[in-house]
Amino acid sequence: MNKCPLLPTGTRVVIQASVPPLKTARGLLLLRSINDQPQGTVCAVGPDCTYLQAGQFVVYKKYVETIVTIDADPYSLVKEDDVLCVIA
């Protein structure tokens, strides 16, 4: 993973979004509703974050992120409370 160019403040986290797969490893098609949830890898956390760490893969709420593009790479800024789950 590249070093994150953004340093969030407070309880915000920076997430590098990823595109979910359309098929499983065995070739099963995934439902579109599963693919609609925004998800990605946390690349930086603010100083007041208590639950998240850089490197975790997360799913977060729709329509709550602020998208910042640096060097053609989109990053989403969201509050820690808007992260729905960590995928192990």
N, C-alpha and C positions, 0 to 999 in steps of 0.2 A: 504494500500500500504506500502511496506517495505521502509525503509530509503535507499536512493540511495547511493551506495558505490563510485560513481564517481562525481567529481566536474569539470564541463566543464569550459573552458576559453573562453574569447571573446564572440562571438555571437553563440557559439555552444550550442546545447541542447542534453540531454541524454534521449533517448526514450526506454522504455521497450516494446518490440514488442509483439503484440498479434495476434492470429490466427483468422481471420474473420470467421464467421459462414457460413456453406454451405447451410443452410435453414433459412427461416424466421420463426417467431413464429407460423405462420399459415401453415407451411409446404411447402411453395414455394421454389423451388430451385433457388439459385442465380447464375448469370452468372459467368463463370470463370474469365473474365476480371475484374470484380469487386473485386474478391478475390486476384488478382495479385498485387494490390497496397499495398505497405508496410504501415502499420499503427500501432499505439500503444499509450501508455500513457506517457506523458512527466513526468519524475521523477526528473529532475534537469535542471536548465537553467544557462547559463553563465552570468557574471556581465553586459555585454553590450547588452543583449537581451531586446528588447523593447515591443514586442507583445505577447510573450508566457509566460505561468506560469506553474509551476508544477501542475500536476493533470489533465491537458487538454488532451483530446483524439484527435490525429492528424493523417493526412495522409501526407506522404512525398514522394519525388521523389525516383525512383528506382536507384540503382547503385551508390548512392552518400554517403552512410553511411559507417562508420568504425565500425565493430562489435567487441565488447569486451565481453568476457565471464568471469564472476566472480561467483564462487560457482554454476556452472552449469546453471546460469541465463544469457541469452544473452541480451546485451544492445547495442543500436545503437547510435553512435555519428554523428549528422548532424548539418549543419549550419542552423541558423534560416531562412535564405532565401530559403532553400530547403524544407521547410514545405509548403505544398500546401494549406491545410485548417485545421481548427479546427472543429471538429464535436460536435455540441451542444447536 
